[in-house]
Amino acid sequence: MAIRLNEKQQIVAEVNEAAKSALSAVIADYHGTTVEEMTALRKTARENNVYLRVVRNTLLRRAVEGTEYECLNEALVGPTILAFSQDDPGAAARVLKDFAKENEEFEVKALAVSGNLLPASQIDALAKLPTYDQAIAMLMSVILAPVTKLARTVIEVPSKVTRGVAAVRDQKQEAA
């Protein structure tokens, strides 16, 4: 079914807005994926705040023009599904990687982060990036570690003195 010009302009504008606010992008070949599988993928993407859209390559080239995802143009061949991570950089990679594990015909083509095009083999590196909450927890544990060690050291000194006094007391009681 042909798309009218105003619909094409609307699609380009919508994808462009998503690209401007995205932290990373992943494109994949969805050829051979059933409707039910795509519905499940869309649901998972919504739950993880990932913008997911099937877009014609010509429209996608126009939509990413002038954004940091213009580097994706090299990988736009064949049927393409686009995923933009909105909250954390690894969300789209995690969603599409998990989906590709379950569906053999689904193939990740390329990734883009900060204007750099990465091959599909780098999806693990992007998918393993911590979420915002995980990163904050890791930072807090690093900040808390020296304070905890200091507190343990300060508490250990009186404990050693107490054990030493108790040992002297026990020796004197045995001698008496």
LOFINU-848330 format. One line per 2 residues: their letters; for each residue x, y, z of C-alpha. Coordinates in steps of 0.02 Angstrom, whole numbers, plus 50000, padded with zeros to 5 digits. Layout:
BEGIN
a	X/Y/Z; ... .
// end
This chain:
BEGIN
ma	50000/50000/50000; 50069/50169/49950 .
ir	50102/50300/50082; 50048/50477/50046 .
ln	50172/50620/50052; 50100/50696/50210 .
ek	50108/50525/50297; 50290/50507/50244 .
qq	50329/50680/50313; 50243/50636/50476 .
iv	50345/50474/50491; 50508/50567/50455 .
ae	50466/50701/50584; 50419/50572/50717 .
vn	50577/50469/50692; 50683/50627/50689 .
ea	50611/50683/50857; 50646/50511/50931 .
ak	50824/50517/50862; 50858/50686/50942 .
sa	50815/50622/51116; 50889/50447/51098 .
ls	51045/50386/51186; 51081/50242/51066 .
av	51008/50157/50913; 50999/49978/50853 .
ia	50938/49921/50682; 50893/49744/50638 .
dy	50827/49637/50495; 50656/49573/50547 .
hg	50629/49468/50390; 50540/49304/50434 .
tt	50471/49366/50600; 50286/49328/50628 .
ve	50156/49456/50678; 50138/49378/50851 .
em	50326/49387/50879; 50330/49569/50823 .
ta	50186/49609/50940; 50282/49531/51085 .
lr	50437/49630/51036; 50340/49793/51032 .
kt	50266/49756/51204; 50438/49722/51276 .
ar	50505/49880/51196; 50366/49985/51272 .
en	50400/49911/51444; 50584/49960/51429 .
nv	50550/50135/51356; 50624/50091/51188 .
yl	50558/50178/51032; 50530/50039/50905 .
rv	50475/50067/50727; 50478/49980/50559 .
vr	50530/50114/50436; 50572/50114/50252 .
nt	50757/50141/50225; 50732/50297/50118 .
ll	50623/50377/50253; 50745/50326/50388 .
rr	50890/50405/50293; 50793/50569/50288 .
av	50740/50555/50470; 50916/50533/50540 .
eg	50989/50668/50428; 51071/50799/50538 .
te	51071/50689/50694; 51210/50586/50771 .
ye	51129/50430/50697; 51166/50480/50518 .
cl	51304/50349/50524; 51169/50214/50514 .
ne	51145/50251/50328; 51283/50128/50284 .
al	51187/49982/50362; 51016/50021/50290 .
vg	50990/49874/50174; 50838/49761/50168 .
pt	50693/49761/50291; 50738/49868/50440 .
il	50668/49888/50614; 50736/50033/50714 .
af	50753/50041/50903; 50803/50198/50998 .
sq	50849/50190/51183; 50765/50334/51272 .
dd	50816/50312/51455; 50974/50209/51462 .
pg	51095/50174/51319; 51085/49984/51332 .
aa	50897/49962/51334; 50869/49940/51147 .
ar	51019/49825/51133; 50954/49716/51276 .
vl	50779/49706/51203; 50835/49661/51026 .
kd	50972/49544/51087; 50849/49446/51194 .
fa	50726/49440/51050; 50860/49380/50929 .
ke	50903/49237/51048; 50725/49173/51037 .
ne	50702/49205/50849; 50835/49135/50735 .
ef	50783/49235/50581; 50791/49402/50673 .
ev	50963/49478/50645; 51040/49635/50720 .
ka	51127/49734/50582; 51212/49880/50669 .
la	51219/49991/50823; 51252/50176/50844 .
vs	51308/50267/51000; 51362/50450/51004 .
gn	51379/50460/50817; 51485/50302/50803 .
ll	51427/50155/50699; 51465/49989/50782 .
pa	51451/49816/50704; 51317/49696/50764 .
sq	51451/49595/50854; 51465/49738/50981 .
id	51286/49716/51042; 51345/49624/51199 .
al	51452/49772/51252; 51306/49891/51233 .
ak	51179/49773/51311; 51287/49748/51465 .
lp	51292/49934/51506; 51209/49962/51675 .
ty	51044/50051/51691; 51040/50218/51780 .
dq	50988/50139/51945; 51123/50005/51931 .
ai	51255/50136/51893; 51203/50240/52044 .
am	51209/50084/52155; 51384/50043/52091 .
lm	51441/50222/52121; 51370/50222/52297 .
sv	51457/50058/52339; 51623/50131/52279 .
il	51595/50288/52382; 51540/50189/52535 .
ap	51685/50064/52533; 51821/50177/52609 .
vt	51703/50241/52743; 51654/50063/52790 .
kl	51835/50008/52797; 51878/50157/52908 .
ar	51734/50117/53025; 51790/49936/53039 .
tv	51968/49991/53075; 51913/50114/53210 .
ie	51803/49981/53291; 51943/49851/53283 .
vp	52064/49951/53394; 51956/49947/53552 .
sk	51914/49765/53517; 52099/49719/53515 .
vt	52128/49815/53677; 51980/49727/53758 .
rg	52042/49556/53702; 52217/49597/53766 .
va	52152/49651/53938; 52043/49495/53946 .
av	52195/49386/53905; 52298/49470/54044 .
rd	52152/49445/54165; 52139/49261/54119 .
qk	52328/49238/54145; 52320/49318/54317 .
qe	52170/49213/54367; 52262/49054/54313 .
aa	52418/49107/54409; 52319/49140/54567 .
// end
